Amino acid sequence: MNTGAELRLYNSLSRRPEAFAPSGPDAEEVRVYSCGPVAFASAHLGILRGSVCVDLLRRALRWKGHSVRHAMMTTDVVRASVPRDTDPEFHIKEFRGHLADLNVLPATHRPRASEHVDDMVGIAAELERRGFAYRLASGLYFDTSRSPGYGQLAGLDADGQRDGARAESIPGRRNKNDFALWRLTGPDSEPGSGTGTGWESPWGRGLPGSHLPCTAASMALLGAHPDIHTGGRHHRSLHHVNEIAQSEAYLADRRPWVRHWLHHGALTSAHQPMVRNSAPLLGDLADAGLHPMAFRLFLLRGHYHRDLAYTHDGVVAAQAALRRLLTRRRPPAPYPHVETYPDAKRLLPPDDTAAHRLLDAMDTAICADLNTAQVLARLQQAVRSPDVTDDGLRVLLAAADALLGLRLTTLDPGQLAHRTLTGEPSRGQRHLIDRLIADRTAARARRDWEQADAIRSRLSRMGVDVTDTGDHSTWTLRRDGRVQTESETHA
């Protein structure tokens, strides 16, 4: 059977693209573990980018004929900085809703850290029994001097490895890189290390360290050695290094814990990775008249491995491009069901040589470390080419949809008309306007007139007019002939 090009993925451990093949007993099943969101805040667009990147990986693996068993962690272990009235269930449900809106394939397993506390205690106790961990007044710590090759994933030796949180406030720590397996929350615990709640353990009442939940959940759900571990680039220099150290010490089988590591770049704003409480949310885009598939297309235009600069105008442009793509040439239904390259190859008309050539080009692109920009380019060629038959185009659209997840065969172009704000503004719309006004106020205060003008132009495209008077900015929302006014005082 013709399976097309060889799938090659960049491996952060070897720092080069490698041909991928499962390492487990089932040659067709790929076991993927992903570091997921925290349950104490809304997932911003940067976090959602990570989920879309993992979704692309899963779709590519499926395209090459693999079944995928995917576990994605949700961290719901409370820390001191989390307000007590935070509702984890709300944020978990919200996050899953965002994934559905973005057409992200649901994970096979969606563990929560709190569900694997017994597993964590067992792993930590075994590490202590074998001399890999030691007790301090603040908890149980992993001895990184016992970990050969510590820091290899980050490309640093142990002396150069970046210190973890609280690195200079842990009395008695043996090595600067030693990290907590269990943090006590009782009276003898490290100040600020927890909330005073947690679980009982051989070391006292406390909470698991930041890295132990991933080791415990992945081993419980995927076996000792997952095929691929994913996460953000920011995980590579500390979190994943520590996962490897504790996991390989626990397994003690002289094998790499995970053979293939796949890290996605950050979604940046003003040249910095997005952070909670200030980064835009998916709801902000919806309130601005933008469709989730426009944001997905915006992400697919970049490469998952590299950082991507976010701009609102970029999502607006992506929505317009997606609408043009769907209206340029889309044969009427029905569309075939396609998931794999052999599916698509079999369904193409034998004499449609142009369609076969473009399908192979899509396959080559996705197999070259998930090069979605090239898949999109071949898709644009397909809808423009007079040599591709309608039957061939139906298959190509279905194939591109299987790879890119853009709902190309079902999305109504009418849903992609970008609308300015009209009528009574929603809470989300008001939040977006207020944040843009605040950003513009800050830009004017530092005399960054270019940034201030850019924000003003963006607001205008949304139907919002801004007037500056002295140290105040007044905005008016154009809606049904009426005017609504708010003001913002300069700092």
Steps between C-alpha positions, in 0.01 A plus 500: 500500500627847410541689829663809351789695646686410818385698805789701645465705818745728676621337821600746772713231664725441198446851359432378149212368288462123528292237328226408744384149585326376818724328753231304683380142451226613260665628184187691400417671830675821602486603865514879542516692828437875521545753775162673510345806669454596862146488634511834678485752214360540152725365224626790290583482131861401567393192693247413230776517241667211679184289473468574129865399446443166675185455291707541183734229623210266568348566159834433328544173691148395403571603140792255496279217627571506872246484778578750776454459874532851636506611864485872585547611859295766676675637808245544777733492802443827685787734575516796735461755222161364393196685643288272714182589310645380166277236340718235329198328346403818318845543348531133404162510326588831333830362371337191354243722332778705342663183368171395342460846344850467353422150366768337715464123517408396858772327698461130580578572865450831680657441841500748784797519731275442802395162360855363516616602848537138614714427194716804578549400863601150389757630250646750746524237776686262268741776398571571865545130580765468228688812606387736222311729738560654842287670763511862610276693734310627197447165328660225291757600236652321202881480501600606148862395560372141471361566151754435221460740213279738699405794279570329167160597357568865578845482342670597826720321750390480862704809599337705226146376552250774579397507865144419587250706695597567864857405411656724765249445779534128575721444805699179482466434130800297380525624142368818341292302249338259748122526477203411718324168463270586790447833674373509857218740583518466876659739752855384411457548128673755286322838522263556211537146367134406524159580636504290814292235323603190313537126557658281764831339410796326668661846525197679645201681361582681180484538125691334214781688334448664164650216294377183670139510367614460138721200576227329703213560256696411187626172647157408633322566170759443227747258652860547606628654175269727293599541136473879489488765772379845398500840663592863459853617438501646852462146644821380338752669729360398839170313524581233244860469619371419848234262368774306322723487809234366737345263242828337393611466863171332587498263201870415531498310169785692333269614223403857409164566666363656181680465171337789313430847643296750299488862616296781351602863492333778692224729379651841567364849551731801496790254456418319825319168559138549601426483872186447703271791588629721221492276190193496270247219531307312235186676620661834418530390138138385488384830647697679228314303230777250434448127452711236686604356163653837411725473805584141410595606147710783642695240699536262205663771291799480734709199600420331829866478601563875481363795694213680332421869547132549571309794358127557491534619141669172413191307614276742305710433189486125560121514522481687169739249341297203623182654366662557160625142497153361568325720246755474219410146401333240717311221323163411649469216752531216568862496605676170567620400845880520504737443791810339348721543197397157363132604540556809289714325239237231454214749465664726241391444139778295337526734202513824703877532488497860627310395815736207560800730467356752746403230748855368498631853550271543804624169638863600450439832676328360809768228528772767499458584871136607463554775242143630498588813303595280206183292535302825481694607192418172323135540602493846342642348182229235504208743513657713224609226263275442196664158464355365825156344449212564740522142621872541556449829682245343734763247606773764532279720719412204719867403522608853590226509762628175651847656529416859591168473685357820346148360437555560127217267395238624749565865583257754355691796349228726637628425849829661405373849423690732734255726679568812702333537838133591483218513752549487876861386562538171681713462809775344289486782244522761772793314656683497165437872438607593853822302467584660165430846639725425798775375268469814292510717813823330606647546151418874503647537849834363377468705177478192281286676242535223241351242738228742612401567139496128419262431791283793396477356146406159636225652715371692200471180298295357786261797481652689794604866468755650742533870587787634711439804720785603729584206722180313413398273212132473414366216291172477317349183361317550171172305524159559352544876481551528877822579685634341818789672673766382748825666609843393615736723702865497405744371762 
